[in-house]
């Protein structure tokens, strides 16, 4: 589960939040365009070690070692790489799993109105 600012948990850094959003967006776009899936599941889990993003579908799958004509999967990998993470893709006749592992980083303050700490 992701941190919940409503319960006092700190948010993820903005660059990680943005990366999570874009990874899920691109993976789901690929499911809609290519997978012929009847369902897809998204899981985003934050832990002290980092953030795991997983998008799983029950579509037709594809050969992960075949040359790709688009930028979708390359874009996923690049986005994760830019924040120090990685993406793995498993696919077969029972669907595809796209999993991104993003590194732990200090979490941003939950509120812009939180008191700033004075430098000493």
Secondary structure, DSSP 8 states (H G I E B T S, - for coil): ----GGGT--B--HHHHHHHHHHHHHHHHHIIIII--S-EEEEEEEETTEEEEEEEE-S----TTS--SSSHHHHHHHHHHHTT-EEEEEEETTEEEEEEEEE----B-S-TTS------
